């Protein structure tokens, strides 16, 4: 009987998912976030700033921005406040567990907790496995992966107490399909994927069905982080517009999507990886230029980092 129940539930879940994918052009209803506190790491500039702008359109109770640079944080906060949405910023280096603990305590005291946590801060050192230096590698792991542990550990207990919340991980297509020259970044993003998958299983086990998770996998976006990186058929796979990516992310959060690849055509590439032999997939990746895409990279080391850019091919 238990096996039969599992088969029925799994089949129904599969049919629902297939229906959603087949009729993706039909808009899903948006949830109400007017009573939510939204916290965005790396929220002063780049994609983080645009995410704050998009969330502000849904008028949450409060938006909180974390980052390292007061000038960009204050500018973003003012832009949000002009839209009539309360916005507060705090200086916080998320790679530091001590700072995350201290700032999260301030957030809890001022706003009573965070109900939508957006882990957006990310850095990229670049370079092959043998070239990336130890300091840059450690910093990338600390910002892109360990910081997500610290923020989740800080805010999840409050979400669990009320069985209400949403945790968002801004990952990357490089967290599903690695690319040469991004050893530090891909490693951190693959780790973040595992973190959210494990967390999802734990929430289901503990009956926290009111807490949602969204893991987002954008392709190369036109931000400073990947400036200059290009694949072989650049006209077919141009960088994504960062405004579009921000809109897609907030749309995914407000419709409780668990897994979101941007653009949709890259679902096909991910499915190929799941089914094709690894040797075959490597041939395809080399054909589209993933082995050389970082040769022309001249992006900034970080969207929100204190470290310097490391030496990579093309510099």
FITI-654162 format. One record per atom (N, C-alpha, C, O): x negated, y negated, z negated. Coordinates in steps of 0.001 Angstrom, whole numbers, plus 524288, in hexadecimal, padded with zeros to 5 digits. Atoms other than C-alpha are relative to their C-alpha. Layout:
XYZ ...
//
This chain:
7FCD2804B580000 800008000080000 7FCA87FB0C80000 7FDE57F73180297 803678049780039 7F5087F6AE7FCD4 7FD827FEF880553 7FD1E7FA7E8070A 80251800987FAD0 7EE887F947809EF 804077FDC5803CC 802BE7FA7280706 7FBDC801E87FCA1 7FB8F7F6F6810B7 800FE7FA2B7FF0E 801AE7F72C802C1 7FF338057D8014D 7FD6B7EA1880992 7FB9E7FC9E8022C 7FC997F86180438 80474802E87FDEE 7EFBE7E5AC80D61 800747FF65805EA 7FF7D7FB328080B 7FF70800337FA4C 7F2407E92681BA4 8043D7FC23801A6 8038D7F93E8056D 7FBC18039B7FEB7 7FF187E1A281BC1 7FE497FA5A7FF26 7FF2D7F7028027D 801BC805518012D 7F92F7D59A8153E 7FBCF7FE33803DB 7FBEA7F9C0805AE 80438801667FC60 7ED127D5E481DF5 8022E7FEF480577 800867FB4A8081A 7FD9F800BE7FAD4 7F55A7D75A82A45 802FC7FAE08003E 8029E7F7FF80414 7FD10804E980024 7FE387CC3182644 7FC517FB4E8000E 7FD4A7F778802CA 803D88043D8001B 7F27D7C39282336 7FD8E7FF368055C 7FCD17FAC980715 80252800507FACA 7EC797C6C583069 803C57FD8D803E5 802397FA4B80712 7FC17802347FC75 7F91B7C3AF8379B 800B57FA287FF17 801437F727802CE 7FF898059D8013C 7FA427B69E83085 7FB657FCF38022D 7FC0B7F8BA80463 804AF802A07FE11 7EC477B323833F9 8000A7FF9F805F6 7FEB47FB908082B 7FFBF800077FA49 7EE197B6F084235 804027FC05801F0 803187F94B805CB 7FBF7803CF7FE86 7FA8A7AEDA842F0 7FDFE7FA727FF7A 7FEDD7F733802EA 8022B8053B800C1 7F3A17A2F483D49 7FC147FEAB80442 7FBF97FA4180629 803FB801087FC05 7E87C7A4658470B 802597FF6780568 8008F7FC2D8087F 7FD89800537FADF 7F14C7A691852BE 802FD7FAE7800AE 803387F8B7804F5 7FCF4804CF7FFBD 7F99D79ACE84F67 7FD427FB9B7FD00 7FFB17F8B57FA07 8032B803E4802C7 7EE877921C84A7F 801A77FA6D80145 800947F6D77FE40 7FE6F8053C7FE5F 7F45A78689851D8 804C27FE157FCF9 8061A7F97A7FD4E 7FB94801A28033A 8001878667848AA 7FDD87FE077FACA 7FB5C801067F7F7 8024780229804CC 7FC8A77D5F83D54 8020B802B37FB1A 806AC803EF7FAB5 7FE6E7FDC080502 7FCAD7833582FBC 8019C7FBA87FC47 7FFC07F73F7FCC3 7FE8180407803D2 8032F77C0182483 7FB6E7FE9E7FC74 7F871802077FADA 80430801DB8036C 7F9E8773C381C57 801D3800317FA50 806587FF117F91F 7FEA6800088058C 7F9867755A80DAD 7FF5B7FA7E7FDD2 7FC957F74080009 800248050E8029C 7FB49769D4804A0 7FB2E7FFC67FC78 7FA948030D7F901 804A18009780356 7EE6E765347FE9B 800217FAD87FD0B 7FC177F8FA7FB38 7FF898053080261 7F39C758957F8CD 7FE8C7FFF67FA35 7FD717FBD37F805 8016D7FFB98058B 7F0B975D627EAFA 7FA9E8026C7FF2F 7F91A803917FAC4 805157FD6D8004F 7E366763267EE14 7FB877FC1E7FF88 7FBCA7F7BA8017B 804F0802D68003B 7D5DE75E2D7EABC 7FC39802BC803BB 7FB148075C80318 803797FDDE7FBFB 7CCB8760317F654 7FA6D7FE487FEDC 7F9647F99D7FE5C 8058B8014A800AE 7BE08760E07F419 7FCF8801E8804C4 7FD6C806708064E 8030A7FEC67FB54 7B4DA760817FFE0 7FA3D7FF277FED1 7F8A97FACC7FD86 805A4800A0800A4 7A64D7631B7FE78 7FDAE7FE1C80529 7FFA77FF668095A 8022E8025D7FB49 79DA275BCF80803 803F77FC648028B 804577FC2580754 7FB82802FC7FE11 7A90B7526A80946 7FEE47FA76801AD 802837F794802F8 80126805707FEC8 7A1D3745DA80C30 7FFA07FEC7805C0 800AC7FA5E8075B 800E0801167FA73 79F157476481AA5 800E9804F18033B 802128091F80128 7FF707FB8F7FC82 79FFF7502882675 8055A8027F7FF90 809517FFD07FF20 7FB1A7FD238003E 7AA4F75AA9825E7 802CE7FF2D7FAD4 8079C7FF0C7FAAE 7FD92800D980518 7AC977586D81763 803437FB137FFDA 8078A7FB0C7FDA8 7FD07804E97FFC5 7B0D774A6C819CB 80509800BF8031D 809337FEF98017F 7FB6E7FF2C7FCAD 7BA0874E9F824B0 803FF803917FD64 808B4802E67FE20 7FC607FCA7802EF 7BFCA7595181C1A 803117FCC87FC01 807C07FD977FB47 7FD4F80360803C4 7C2E774F20811CC 804367FCC7802B7 808867FC2F800AC 7FC3A803197FCFF 7C9A7746C181C11 804B98035480182 8092C8018C80122 7FBB17FC8F7FE6C 7D1B675256820DA 8035A8018F7FB5A 80825801967FBB8 7FCF67FE9C804A4 7D59F756978132F 803477FB5F7FE25 8079E7FC127FC31 7FD27804A6801C9 7D9AB7489E81028 805327FF5F802D4 808CD7FD00800B4 7FB1A800627FD0A 7E43B749AB81AAF 80470802F37FD53 80906801E67FE51 7FC0D7FCEB802C2 7EB387536A811D5 800E97FDFA7FA71 803D5800537F76D 7FF28802CA804EA 7EA7174A3680609 7FF9B803727FB25 80361803EA7F834 800B57FD1B804E4 7E4CC752F97FB6E 7FFD77FC3F7FB63 7FF2B7F7877FC08 8000B80354804AD 7E53974E127ED82 7FACA7FD4D7FF41 7FA9B7F8DB7FD6D 8053980233800C4 7D67F74BD17ED67 7FC2D802C2803A3 7FC78807818045F 804667FDC77FD1D 7CAB074DCE7F632 7FB077FE927FD16 7FA3E7FA0F7FB9F 80502800D68029F 7BD5674F6F7EFD2 7FBA980189803CD 7FBD4805B980628 8045C7FF107FC78 7B0C874E7F7F7B7 7FB03800D57FCDC 7F9C97FDD17F952 8052D7FF148023C 7A3CD754567F3AA 7FBE77FF8480447 7FCBC8012B808B7 8045A800727FC57 796F5751217FA34 7FB5B7FD857FD54 7FB7E7FC787F8A4 804D08020580253 7896374BB17F831 7FF187FA458010E 7FBC57F7DB7FE8E 801248055B7FE55 78A4273E597FE9B 8049B7FC6B7FEC5 808D47FCF680101 7FBC18034D801D6 7923B733CF7F7F6 8022C7FC858044C 806DF7FB828046A 7FE12803887FBF1 792FC72AF0803DE 804028029E80382 8080E80050804B3 7FC477FD4E7FC96 799A27350E80C75 804D4801CB7FCF7 809308019B7FEFC 7FB897FE5A8032D 7A22573A3680177 803B67FB787FEF3 808767FC0F7FF6D 7FCAA8047E80132 7A70F72CB47FDCE 802D67FE12804E0 807547FC6180491 7FD82801AC7FB21 7A9C27295D80C16 804908039480156 808B9801C3802EC 7FBC47FC4C7FEEA 7B1C1735BB80DDC 804787FF437FC28 809077FF607FDAE 7FBF3800BA803FB 7B8FF733818010A 803437FB2A8012E 808097FB458009A 7FD17804C57FEAF 7BCA7725AA8052D 803A5800EA804A4 808157FF10804AD 7FCC47FEE07FB68 7C1A172A908124F 804D78031A7FE87 8090F80235800A8 7FB8D7FCD7801B9 7CA517347D80B77 803C27FCB17FCBE 808837FD187FD52 7FCBB8034E80354 7CF2F72A9E80179 803447FC3580332 807A87FAF0801B3 7FD16803897FC96 7D3467217680C78 804BD802A88026E 80859800098043C 7FB8B7FD067FE06 7DC7672C47810EC 80409801037FBBD 807F2803AA7FCA1 7FC467FF6F8043F 7E33E72BBA803CC 7FF7A805057FCEB 8030E806897FA16 800E37FB10802CB 7DD4E738507FE78 7FBAB7FF2A7FBF9 7F7797FD477FD5E 8042B8008A803EC 7D5B4738487F19A 7FB398034980173 7FBB9807E0802C8 804CF7FD377FE9E 7C78E73BFF7F42A 7FBA97FE4A7FC52 7FAD67F9A37FB70 80431800EE803BD 7BC4973D2D7EAA4 7FB2D802F3801D5 7FBA58073780400 804C07FD3E7FE6F 7AE1E740B27ED35 7FC488008B7FB67 7FC547FD737F7B9 803F27FEF6803FB 7A33B746557E4FB 7FAEF80195802AB 7FAFD8047F8067E 8051E7FE4B7FE1A 794B5747B67E78D 7FEF88056F7FDD7 7FECF806377F919 800E67FAA4801BD 79214756477E733 7FCEA802F88041C 7FE988037580897 803167FC807FCB0 7876575EB77ED0F 801E3805867FEDC 80093807C27FACF 7FD857FAF68010C 78ED476B787EE6C 7FC1E8047F7FFC5 7FD82808C57FE0E 803EE7FBE38007D 7822B773347EF65 7FE43800B27FA5B 7FBBB8048F7F904 8015B7FFD180588 780757704A7E0E9 804A6802027FCD4 808AF7FF6C7FC79 7FBCA7FDC980337 788B4779167D842 8014E7FC667FB7D 805DF7FBD87FA17 7FF248037480475 786EE76F907CCFD 8035D7FB5080187 806DB7F9C07FE9E 7FCDA804737FE48 78C5A7642D7D4DF 8059A801998013D 809417FEB68000B 7FAB87FE2A7FECF 797F176C257D9A8 80314800C27FAF1 807A57FF477FAA6 7FD5F7FF2880501 79B37770037CBA7 801847FAC47FD8D 805E07FA267FB9D 7FEF98051580268 79A20761EB7C6E5 8044F7FD0A802D7 807CD7FAD88005F 7FC1D802F27FCF8 7A21375BF47D1F8 8055B802B47FFD3 80965800187FFC9 7FAF97FD448003F 7AC777667E7D173 802BB7FEE57FACE 807857FE847FA96 7FDB98015E80513 7AE6B763817C30A 8027C7FA978003A 806A57F9B97FDFB 7FDD1805417FF5A 7B0857552D7C6A4 805138003280327 808DB7FD84801E0 7FB497FF7E7FCC8 7BA5B7590A7D119 804758023A7FCBB 808DE800557FD03 7FBF97FD9A80347 7C1B1761AA7C777 8022C7FC0A7FC20 806E07FBE67FB23 7FE58803CE803E1 7C210756AC7BD85 8035D7FBB680276 807437FA108002F 7FD4A804627FD8D 7C69C74C317C71C 804F480197802E7 808D87FEC4802D7 7FBBB7FE9D7FC79 7CFAB753BE7D01C 802A08052F7FE96 80654806C880134 7FD807FB3A801BC 7D2F4760537C8E5 7FED6804C88033A 8019A808B3802D7 801747FB797FCD7 7CC4F769637D274 8005A7FEDD805C6 802037FAA780763 7FFE6800597FA4A 7CB2F76BB07E105 8035B8047D80203 8029A808F980071 7FCA17FBE07FDDB 7D593773247E89B 7FEBD8013F805B2 8005880556807A7 801F37FECC7FABE 7CF83772237F648 7FA2D7FEC380015 7F89D7FA3780020 805AA8008B8000D 7C0DD7746E7F655 7FDE68010780579 7FEAE8053F807A5 802187FF857FAB4 7B9F87720880356 7FA097FFF77FFB5 7F7A57FBDD7FEF0 805B27FF9280005 7ABF077703803A4 7FDF27FEE280585 7FDE080248808EC 80189801D67FAD1 7A6B276F3280F14 7FA297FEE48007F 7F8027FF5D804C5 8057F8018C7FFBC 798C376B1680B99 7FCA38044380276 7FD23808DA8011D 803447FC1F7FD52 78EBB771B581456 7FAFC7FD7F801E8 7FADB7F8DA80325 8050D801BB7FDF3 7808C7709581885 7FDE280423803B9 7FF9B808A0803B2 802817FC857FC3E 7782F7769B8232C 7FA4A7FE878006F 7F9087FA17801CC 80593800EE7FF51 76967777DE82324 7FE45801888057D 7FAF97FEEC807D2 8017D7FE297FACF 7686577F7482FE1 7FADA802EE7FFDE 7F7E58029D7FC17 804DA7FD127FFA4 75D647882583443 800EB805DB7FFA9 804E7807A47FDA3 7FF9A7FA5380021 75B0279696835C8 7FF24802057FA75 7FDA97FF117F6F7 8008C7FD9980526 75A8779FF882A56 7FA807FF487FDE2 7F9D37FE557F938 8056A8006C801CA 74BB679F41829BE 7FE347FA5E7FF7F 7FA497F9547FCEA 801BF8056E8000B 74AFC7907B82BA4 802607FCB47FBA9 7FFC97F93A7F996 7FD7380350803D9 754D478AEB8220B 7FD1F800687FAC9 7FC03804B17F8E8 803137FFCD804CD 74DAE786FC815B7 80378801117FB3C 8083A800657FB6A 7FD267FE1680497 7518978B9D8082F 803647FBC87FD84 807C17FCDF7FBD1 7FD018043980277 755EE77E5380304 804FA7FED18030F 8092E7FE3D800CB 7FB6D8011A7FCC4 75EF777BAF80E81 803F1804737FFC3 808A88038B7FF8A 7FC8A7FB748003C 764697897E80E15 80313800007FAE8 807D2800C77FAEC 7FD678001480516 7676D7888F7FFA0 804117FBAD7FFC6 808547FC757FDAF 7FC538046080037 76DE077B4B80153 804E38012C8033B 8093C7FFF280194 7FB817FEA27FCC1 776927802F80C60 8038C803D77FD33 808508032E7FD33 7FCE57FC24802D7 77AF778BDE8045D 802CD7FD697FB66 807587FE937FA58 7FDA68029680483 77D6C783367F88B 804B07FCA480187 808B37FCB97FEE2 7FBC8803887FE62 785D2779567FFFE 80472802F2802A2 809028021F8015C 7FBFD7FD867FCC3 78CF1782358098D 802BA804967FD57 8073A805C47FE8D 7FDC97FB4B80260 78F2D78E16800E8 800A57FF847FA15 804FF7FFF97F817 7FFB18000A805AE 78BE178CA67F282 803A67FBBB7FDFC 806517FC747FA0D 7FC838043A801AC 7931D77FB47F187 805B0801BA8000E 808CB7FFF77FCD5 7FA9E7FE1C7FFD3 79F94786C77F56E 8013B803687FB3F 805968034B7F936 7FF4D7FD1A804DF 79D9F7901E7EA0C 801147FC3B7FB86 804BE7FD047F882 7FF908038B8047B 79BED784AF7E0A5 8053A7FD1E8000B 807B37FC957FBF4 7FB0C802E17FFE0 7A7D577D0A7E567 804A68039D7FEFC 80852802277FC3F 7FBB27FC48800DD 7B09C7890F7E5B8 800498018A7FA37 80486801B87F7F4 800107FE8F80587 7AC5378D267D80A 801F57FB837FC99 8042B7FC657F86C 7FE59804888030F 7AF1C77F497D365 805E47FF268003D 808437FDD47FC45 7FA91801887FF4A 7BCDB77D9F7D8E3 803DF8048B8006C 80893803BE7FFD5 7FC677FB9A7FF59 7C26E78B457DAF6 8030E801577FB0A 807B98026E7FB6F 7FCF17FE8F804AD 7C62878E097CCAB 804F17FCC27FF51 809037FED77FDD2 7FB5C8035A80069 7CF6B782547CCAA 8041A8019080407 808C680194802E2 7FC5D7FE2D7FBFB 7D5627870B7D97C 802A6805107FE50 80759805C37FF0E 7FDCC7FB00801B2 7D725794A07D3D3 803F07FF4D7FB92 807D58021C7FB4A 7FC74800F380464 7DD9B78F477C79A 805677FE75801F0 8095A7FFF77FFA7 7FAFF801CD7FDDA 7E82A788E27CFF8 801AB80324804C8 805D28022F80702 7FF017FCF17FB3E 7E792792D77DB13 801477FC6580499 805057FD408077D 7FF2B803CD7FBCA 7E6797876B7E474 7FABC7FDB28018D 7F7BF7FBEC7FE3A 804D78025B7FE33 7DB46782CE7ECD7 7FE94801CA80577 8011F80524807CB 801D77FEB27FAB9 7D3E37838D7F983 7FA1C7FEFA8002D 7F84D7FABA7FED7 805AD800807FF82 7C567785F17FBD3 7FE948007B805C0 8000A804408085B 8014E800537FA75 7BFD2782408090E 7FA17800368009F 7F73C7FD527FE0D 805987FF987FED6 7B2897864780E3D 7FF287FE77805B1 80100801248093E 8013B801A57FAAE 7ADAE77ECB81A1D 7FB248030B801A2 7F6BA8015A800C1 8044C7FCB57FE46 7A56D7899281FD4 7FE4F7FE7280583 7FDF27F9CB806AF 801DC801157FAB6 7A0DE78AA482DED 8008E804FE8031E 8009880942800E5 800127FB5B7FCB6 7A1C7793CA8396D 7FADB802EA7FF36 7FA82807998003E 8050D7FD8C80124 7938B79652835A1 8002E8032D7FAF3 7FC5C805C67F99C 7FF387FC8680467 798D579CCB82964 802648052D801A2 802EE808C17FE77 7FDE57FB247FDD5 79EC67A73483235 7FC6F8024A80427 7FBE98070B804A0 803847FE6B7FBC6 795397A79983D9E 7FB1D7FCA27FF95 7FB4D7F7F7800BB 804C680303800F8 7873E7A37D83AA0 7FD8E7FE268051A 7FEBC8002680950 802B18022B7FB7E 77EAB79B99843C1 7FA447FF1D7FEA4 7F9047FD767FA4E 80598800C2800E0 76FE279B0B84531 7FEE67FA517FE8D 801437F6B9800B2 801778054480197 769B878F5883E83 803497FDC47FBA0 802747F9527F9FE 7FCA7801D68044E 7741778E4D833E8 7FFE4803E87FB84 803E1804DE7F902 800547FBC1803D5 76F16798B182A97 801F57FE587FA9F 804CB801487F815 7FE51801C08052C 7713E7909881E43 805DA7FEEC7FFE8 8088F8006B7FC3A 7FA808018E7FFB8 77E8278B6582273 80393804C380098 80765805537FDBB 7FCBD7FB5F7FF1D 7841379835827AC 80021803797FB2B 8043A805977F9CD 8002A7FCD6804C2 77F8E79F7081B7D 803AE7FDDF7FBDF 80698800CF7F96C 7FCA680268803F7 78670795C5812A2 805BF800788016D 8090A801507FE06 7FA897FFC87FE57 792DE795EA81AC3 80222805907FFDD 806AA8065A7FE78 7FE557FA9280099 7937D7A4C381B70 80120801247FA3E 804E3803DC7F8FD 7FF1E7FF4380598 792497A49780CA8 805117FD827FE32 807DA7FFBD7FAF9 7FB30802AF8017A 79D6479AC880B6F 804CE8030B801CC 808D68030C7FF2D 7FBB87FCB87FE1C 7A6007A3B6813A8 8010B804677FC1D 80589805767FAC2 7FF697FBC7803CC 7A3817AEDE80A35 8023A7FE1C7FADA 8054F800D37F85B 7FE0A8023B804DE 7A61F7A6147FE9E 805EE7FF6680027 8089C800F57FC7A 7FA65800D67FFB5 7B3B87A26680348 803008051E800B0 8075B805A87FEBA 7FD607FAEC7FF74 7B70A7B05180746 80067802BD7FAB7 80480804E37F968 7FFE77FD9C8052D 7B3567B5617F9CB 803D97FD327FC70 806BF7FFAE7F984 7FC648030F80336 7BACE7AA597F348 805A78014280163 808F6801C17FDEF 7FAB77FEB67FE5E 7C6D97AD687FB5D 801D4805307FDD3 80654805B37FC35 7FEA67FAE980229 7C6977BB837F6F8 801087FFA27FA1F 80493802317F81D 7FF4980095805A0 7C5467B7677E8B9 8051B7FD367FEBB 807D07FEA77FB06 7FB13802D2800E6 7D09D7ADD47E99C 804B180394800E8 80884803607FDFF 7FBCC7FC4E7FEF1 7D9337B85C7EF9B 80077803F77FB8F 804C3805457F9D9 800077FC2E80445 7D5287C2067E511 802867FDC97FB0F 80552800847F842 7FE3580265804D8 7D86A7B85F7DA45 805687FD7F80082 8074E7FB187FCCC 7FABB8020E7FF4B 7E58B7B4577DFFB 800537FA20800B0 804717F7CF7FFC9 7FFFF805AB7FF2A 7E18D7A6547E31B 801C07FEB58058E 7FEC07FC9F808AE 7FE18800D47FAB0 7EA227A57C7EF23 8011F7FA4A80142 802487F8FB805BD 7FF2B805907FF13 7EBC0796D27ED6D 7FB087FD0E8015D 7FB2D7F85880251 804FE802707FE98 7DD64794337F04B 7FE83801D980574 7FE03806888066B 8011A7FEC17FA8A 7DA1B7939E7FEB9 7FA437FEF280145 7F7C27FB9D7FEE0 8055B800B27FE25 7CD06794BD8059F 800227FEEF805D9 8033880144808B5 80096801157FA6D 7C93978F12812C7 7FA3C7FFC28014A 7F75B7FC8B7FF2B 80567800037FE26 7BC657923F81968 800107FE40805B1 802B580099808F4 7FFDD802727FAD9 7B9A8789E68256B 7FAD3800E7802CF 7F6A4800678007D 804A27FEB97FCF3 7B02D78D6D83057 7FFD07FCB3804FE 8013A7FE9480930 80043803377FB4C 7ADFD7820383998 7FB2D8015C80349 7F720802EE8013A 804687FFDE7FC65 7A54B782E08458B 7FCE77FAF17FF35 7FE797F7917FC2A 803668049F80014 79A84778B78475A 803497FB028006B 806097FA2F80447 7FD05804DB8003D 7A07176B8F84382 7FC687FB59800F0 7F7C57FB907FFAF 803448047F7FE98 79BB375E398480B 7FEB27FC937FB47 7FFE57F7EB7FB2F 80214802DD80474 795DB75A5283AFB 7FA098001280057 7F7CB802AD803B4 805B7800587FFE2 787A075723837E6 7FD5A805367FEDA 7F8DF8060C80062 8027C7FB37801D5 7853C764A18323C 7FDD7803508046F 7F99680580803F4 801B27FCBD7FBA6 7844676B9B83F5F 7FED67FCCB804ED 7FF317FECF80947 801138035B7FB7E 780AB760218481F 7FBA28024E80358 7F783803C480158 803F07FE1B7FC4F 7794D764A085432 8004D805C980125 7FE6E8077C8053B 7FF897FA627FF07 77C5B7731F852DC 803CB800E680480 807FA7FE89804AF 7FCA57FF1E7FB7C 7820B7784C85F7A 7FF7B80593801FD 7FB38807CC80202 800107FAD07FDB1 785D77854B86571 7FF437FF74805E4 7FF1A7FB1E807F7 801418000B7FA6F 78367789228738C 804487FD6F80340 803257FA54806BE 7FBA18021C7FD01 790EF785BA878AD 802A67FBB77FCD0 8070B7FC547FAF6 7FE2F8042B80376 7929D778EB87170 805247FD9E801D3 808417FBDC7FE9B 7FB23802407FE0C 79D8F7743487A5B 804B5803597FE92 8090A8015A7FDF9 7FBC77FC7780187 7A5A07802E876D9 800C28001F7FA1D 80517800FE7F837 7FFC27FFD7805B7 7A25D77F9386856 7FDCF7FAEC7FDC0 7F9CB7FB067FB1B 801F2804F680213 7A0C87711A86501 800DF7FFA77FA20 8042E8026F7F805 7FF19800B88059E 79FA576CAB856D7 8059C7FE437FEFB 807E87FB5E8020F 7FAAE8017C80172 7ACB576B3F8500C 8001F7FA6F7FDE1 7FC7A7F8B67FB42 7FF348052F8022F 7B1CC75DC084CE6 80119800837FA29 8048B803757F88F 7FF987FF6A805AD 7B06275BFF83E42 805587FE5E7FDEC 8071C8006E7F9F4 7FAC080180801AB 7BD937553383D21 803D48047B800CB 80744805677FD8F 7FCA77FB807FEED 7C41E760F48435B 7FF0D804527FBF8 802BE806C57FA18 8014E7FBF9803D0 7BCE876A3483A33 8025F7FEB27FAB0 8048D8021B7F817 7FDC18019C80507 7C11B7626182E43 805E3800DA7FFF7 8080C802BD7FC1B 7FA567FF357FFA9 7CF43762A5832D9 80161805CA7FFB2 8050F807447FCF9 7FEEE7FA6580009 7CEC3771578354E 7FF418024D7FA89 8023E805B37F8E9 801067FDF98053A 7C90E773D8827CF 804767FEA37FC4D 8066F8020A7F989 7FBCF801A280381 7D34F76BE78208A 8051D802A380191 80843804057FE34 7FB687FD287FE2A 7DDDA77215828FF 7FFF7805A07FDF5 80402807A67FC51 8007D7FAA4801F9 7D8B877F9882517 80120800427FA25 8039A803EF7F849 7FF1E80011805A7 7D8E777BE0816B7 805CB7FF397FED0 807FF801FA7FB8C 7FA8D8015080129 7E69577614816FD 803D080420801EF 8086A803FC8008A 7FCAF7FB9F7FE52 7EBE27824581DCD 7FE1A805317FDB2 7FFD5809617FF4F 801EC7FB6B802DF 7E47978BB3814D4 7FD9E8042D80387 7FE6B808D7802AA 802D27FC3A7FCCB 7DC56791FA81F88 7FB3D801F77FCFB 7F8777FEE77FA85 8046D7FDB2802CA 7D23E79B45819EC 7FB057FFDA80333 7F6C87FF1C8010F 804867FF4C7FC8F 7C93479C85825A7 800DC7FC8B804C2 804C47FD2280780 7FF2B803BE7FBC2 7C748791B782FAC 7FAED7FF358030D 7F7347FCE780111 80466800E27FC85 7BDB3791F883B0D 801697FB91803B9 805AF7FB82805EC 7FF1F804767FC8D 7BC6C78561842EE 7FB9F7FFCC80418 7F7067FF98802B1 7FAD17FFA07FDAD 7BEA27859A84E6D 801E6805A980025 7FEF3809427FEEF 7FD947FAD880027 7C7DA7912F84FE5 7FD40803E58039C 7FD368089380281 8027F7FC777FC4E 7C048796B785B8D 7FB8A803107FD90 7FA0C8072A7FF94 804517FD4B80279 7B55379A8685242 801C7804A57FCAD 7FE89807AB7FAD1 7FE137FB278024C 7BE267A49584BE3 7FE698049A8037C 7FD0B808CD80196 8015C7FBDE7FC4A 7BB6A7AC6C8582A 7FA55801AC7FF5B 7F929806557FF7D 805837FEB8800C6 7ACA97AB958560C 7FF38803017FAF1 7FC11806A07FAB5 800647FD4580503 7AE5D7AFD0847EB 8020F805958007B 7FFC0809377FE56 7FDE57FABC7FF32 7B6E57BB5A84C08 7FC30803638030C 7FBAC8080C801FA 803EB7FD167FD09 7AC777BF4F855E1 7FBC38020F7FC5B 7FA148068A7FCD2 804177FE5A803A6 7A2727BFBB84AFE 801D08049D7FCAC 7FEBC808157FB66 7FDF07FBD38034D 7AB587C888842F7 8004880538802DE 7FFEA8095B80071 7FEFF7FB2E7FD1A 7AD497D26084DE4 7FB65801C78035D 7FAB98067680439 8043D7FE867FC78 7A1487D1FC856B1 7FB3B801FA7FCFE 7FA66800717F883 805087FE8A80262 7945C7D8CD853B8 7FC977FB267FF42 7FCE27F77C8025C 803308049E80132 78A997CF4D84DC5 7FC5A7FE9F80480 7FB6D7FA0380586 80375801127FB9A 7815F7D0DC85969 802EC7FD2380455 800C47F99B806C9 7FCD8802907FC05 78C4D7CCEB862AD 801217FA5E7FE7F 800DE7F6DE801C8 7FED980543801CD 78FD37C12685A74 7FB437FC758007A 7FBCA7F7E0801D8 804C3803177FF87 781B67BC9585A4C 7FF077FE58805A4 7FD2E7FA04806A1 8009B801547FA76 7815E7BD0986929 803997FB6E8016D 802017F7D580430 7FC47804337FEEA 78D8C7B470869C5 7FE3C7FAE77FD77 7FE777F6C77FFEC 801BA804B1802C5 7884C7AAE785F97 7FB497FD8F802B2 7FAE47F8C78030C 8048C8021A7FD49 77B797A99C866E7 801A17FD7E8052C 7FF697F986806BC 7FE23802147FB08 782C97A749873AD 8023C7FA7F7FF51 8015A7F71780297 7FDB18052B800C9 78A3D79BC186DEB 7FC3C7FC3F7FD46 7FD967F7B87FC5E 804188037D801D9 77DB17965686809 7FF957FF567FA2E 7FD567FB7E7F85D 8004E8008B805A8 77F16798CD85989 7FA85800EA7FDE1 7F9607FF837F96D 8055C7FF21801CD 770E879CE4858B9 7FC9F7FB2380093 7F86E7FAD77FE3B 80318804B27FF00 76C3678F6F85D6F 802E17FAEE7FEC0 800D17F6B07FFAD 7FCCA804A7800CE 776FF7861C8594F 7FD707FC007FC66 7FE477F74E7FD02 8025680394803CB 76EFB7805C84E2D 7FACA7FDB5801D5 7F86B7FA937FF0F 804F9802087FE0F 7630877D918568E 800267FA17800B9 7FC257F77D8002A 7FF78805A17FF16 7684576FE68596B 802797FD2E7FB62 803E97F89C7FBCE 7FD78802578048B 76DC576D6D84BE4 7FCDD7FB777FDD5 7F81D7FBDB7FD33 80293804698029A 76AB676030845FB 803A57FD9C7FBF3 8036A7F8EE7FADE 7FC40801E4803D9 7757375F2B83BE0 7FD757FEAC7FAD3 7F8FA800127F9C6 801EF8014A80535 77401759C682E44 7FFD5804F17FCBF 802BA808A87FDB8 800887FB5280352 76FE776364823D7 805168013E7FD3A 80665805CF7FC7C 7FB9D7FF0380376 77C437619881C0F 804537FC18800C5 803657F7A580257 7FB9F8039780051 789B275BC481B69 800237FD5F7FAA6 8026A7F92D7FA10 7FFCF802258054B 787AD7595A80D00 7FB71802357FCE4 7FC3B805087F915 804807FD4A80224 779CF75CFC80961 7FBCD7FC397FE3B 7FB817F7D480028 8046980320801C9 76DFB757C180235 7FAF2801CD80294 7F6ED7FF348021D 804C27FDCB7FDC6 7645776027809B2 7FED57FDCE80550 8023A7FB73807C3 80198801B27FACF 75CD175CFE8160A 800DD80462803E7 80124808F88027D 7FF697FC2B7FBE3 75EB1763B08230A 7FAF78032C80088 7F6B08010280029 804977FCBB7FF37 7558E76F2382535 7FE9680021805BB 801B47FE998090F 801C47FFC17FA97 74DA97715783186 802B180482802C8 802E3808DE800C3 7FD6C7FC007FCE8 75500778C983C08 7FE427FF818059D 7FBB47FBB280710 8011F800557FA7B 7538877BD884A5D 802987FB3780246 807197FA108010B 7FDDC804A77FD97 7557776F9C8525B 7FE617FB0D7FD41 7FFA97F6CD7FF18 801DD8049F802C5 74F277666A8486C 7FA1F7FF8D800A6 7F7BD7FBE77FE9C 
//
